[in-house]
Structures are given as C-alpha cells and as structure tokens.
Amino acid sequence: SYELTQPPSVSVSPGQTARITCSGDALPKQYTYWYQQRPGQAPVLLIYKDAERPSGIPERFSASTSGTTVTLTISGVQAEDEADYYCQSADSSGIYRLVFGGGTKLTVL
Amino acid sequence: QVQLVESGGGVVQPGRSLRLSCEVSGFIFSNFAMHWVRQAPGKGLEWVAVISYDGTKRYYADSVKGRFTLSRDNSKNMMYLQMNSLRTEDTAVYYCVRPPVQFTDAFDMWGQGTMVTVSS
C-alpha cells in the first residue's frame, strides 16, 4: 500500500525556521496537503494543492516540492505553532485511496 | 456557519456493529462529497471512506473495506457510517469531514469527532 513518510519530531527555538518533510513515490503526480493538529482539537487545513494557503492561514506557513519530497516550512516559529503536522496525498495507482503521513510533532523549545 | 456534528459513538464488543451519524448545516450538503477520517488514541490520522455528492460512488480504505458502509440522505443533511464486524483496531475518534469547495481529495471542515471503543 502507498505510504507517506514524515519525521516523527522536529524541534526549533522561537523565531527560527522549522522544516517538516514528507516523502512518497507518487508525490510528483498527486497534490499534497498539510494539516496542523493542536492537542485535543480537530486538524486544520494549512496548505492545499502543494503550496496554496487557505484564507486565514498566516504567511509564515509555506510549502515546496522537490521530486518525491515535499517540505512544509514554518518561518518565525511561534509558541502557538507547537502541534502535530500531517501531510496527505492520494494514491496514483488507479485505486481511490487517500493517505496521510505518520505525522510530525513540532516542539517549540 | 459550517457545522458538522457526529454522533453514535460508544463502547462495543468485538464483532458487533455500530452506526455513526453526521449531521451538517451551514452549506449545501448535496453539493459536496463527504469523508470519514479516524484517529486511534495517540496515533495519526487515517482516511476511512468517501461518498460522492449524490451517494452513487463510495470508496473505502483497505482496513475497513467489506465491513463498513457509507451512506447519505441529502434531504436530511445526514451522512451515516455503518460499521460491522468491529475489531479492537477500529478503536478511534471518528471525524466527519467536508472537502474544500473546489476539490474532493482533501479535508477542510471537520466535526468534533465521536469516540468508538471496541473492547471486550
């Protein structure tokens, strides 16, 4: 089955830049989406169609792609950014299947 | 405003059944495909199933295929997830989710979730 791979954890100090990667063989062929989930809350859509930001999402959240790896970048990290981050995409094998990465816990030191 | 409210969760023994409901408001339900996404305690997100806007197409994750059935009633703004032959690994918070306006394969508006615990 198709899998997306994320690092389990990333740590940064306030004001620094955090980068969270997501790897998957089909990522060059399918859009990637990113979600933020704070403890006890439902996820929030951060990035859609690889690099677009929904209205209301701060500009410090951005994303880029390079081959089979996509990267979520959080510039000027704030304490409130401490959360779990998930990438999500679709299987490209012809079977309809949506897949999440395992999630990355961002810790703001 | 957009609201999605799940109900029907609870504690059930392995092998038994449960039906989850999702009542929506604040948007034209019949215009949107709808998803279920689940999250086991302390674990990540898992897509469960999707139903097309008119209910004619349904797709399921391999982990639930053949056991779960998704349906909707557009006249009532309701979606249902019938879960049969439940297993302990089905224990999770189940979220009803609406995709963004322009496309289907992502998750934009989420309910608060309903907890399903499968245990003997």
Interface residues (C-beta under 8 A of the other chain):
Chain A: S1 Y31 Y33 Y35 Q37 A42 P43 L45 Y48 K49 P54 D84 Y86 Q88 A90 Y96 R97 L98 V99 F100 G101 G102 G103
Chain B: H35 G44 L45 E46 W47 V50 Y59 A61 D62 Y95 P100 F103 D105 A106 F107 D108 W110 G111 Q112 G113
